[in-house]
Amino acid sequence: MLLRPGRNPGALGRSPAVRHVRTPCVAFCDDDTWWEPGSLRHAADVLDARPLLAAVAARIVVEPSGEEDPIVADLRDSPLSGPAWLPGPAPGSFLAAATVMRTDAFRAVGGFHPGPWFGGEEELPATDLLRRGWWLSYVPALTIHHAASTARDSTARRIVGLRDTLWFTWLRRPLVPALRRTGYLLRTVPRDVASLRAFAHAAAGLPWVLKQRDPVPPGWKRGCGRWRKRSGLPPRGNT
């Protein structure tokens, strides 16, 4: 089945696609990624054997060099601890282009939020999965290849990444940590036009953000040790 939304919906485009899925799990990929043969079958077996596992993330190999993507270290070295039955480390988020997810779990949290467009869009569904008792895991036996386009607008990606980071902070973090995180970003992001535009775009979304704000309980830590995406922003830490 080929869906034609008529425009580029960004990350949200995956959600209506999953509504048409009739299988227990769904594999995500982008137009510049492809799964290693055998990985999808193995991912389905891993999910079938663990009812509380929502998603498995794969090892990402950069093409044509054949090297591991630097983000693999963040997945592998996650500071979060999980139950012994997990097939690998328990990251606090996932990379959509390299993940196989349980269909029911994805639907249960509403899929991807319509706010974040691209770049960090995984954090909201990941946090909502974790707070509902689901687990995520990195499984190094799974492999996906990534041949990134060289025609990327790094400034535009940084603007969207920072804007979406602020939206996530305001939507899910308790009040005091959200204010701290916002202040930290104000102090540490580059002082340039891109950062100014990102904060302006984020502020413009405040009316709907405040209406939809649903913070995790104060002191809730399970999903807060999130790993960092390559978006030109400083490490998140626990501020």
Steps between C-alpha positions, in 0.01 A plus 500: 500500500631844405365800693516845341441772762537779244764680705800416714358433848844433655507248783122504527477319168588174672187508719232468227715235334496289818121525511497280190739240647345161578811334641606487869809713434608763251848592374586863440756619249575813297570547133873481574497190725455127436488199730760224499343175374377293794482792743125552469421136565728500803342822630152347470616192692648716776179700536278190488691348792477809725146640541612815685762596243365781282789549259844377402766729355759377254871557456543771235771461239597810300548446129719491302763501778351202688566668834257504789297816538619692811149480641546125547725572798216696662265207454752244619619700801162618625511592872154354555460160660234254395367155590714194439273377221590789268701380198745790533556844658194712588525841329264779596406570139539354152591603147193457284692420183665201672224353716251215490201572724208308641200632309262503798753691712546763231125547466449507878702822532349658192801456274710806420381833634384753237725771648863389456561476126838332467810458717428376851140408422555165676528646849129556560384149403802347675421680826131414473584134443736487797258671737233244405719205592647409162871447442737583215817310421805521278571166331844496333413190296265719296663712230378782281707686239491877462626689196430859604445762234774760470244765398378582850428843640678475835373841615136411434546168681648679802209744511245219493701290746523778757134596456390139549727462803328798661155366414583161651636671813185706543264212419642229724741634762371610842490877545828559684711265282336652190596851610852385584540328167371803311742726687787260432426506127475878500847519654674234293367492143692703241402866508406533137202555273422127482460474878290815506270359233472170686396670825256722309339202329479314831341800673244529220384149586450573870118530479454141380795371706349626825161353411657159433756507780507166683819486708641182647470482881769694692796278573412255226831382358441196284468677169703811580849375424454570133782462251613781273429532132738674266317831480771746600358544849682453833461177699174488690617373834242489779435869538 
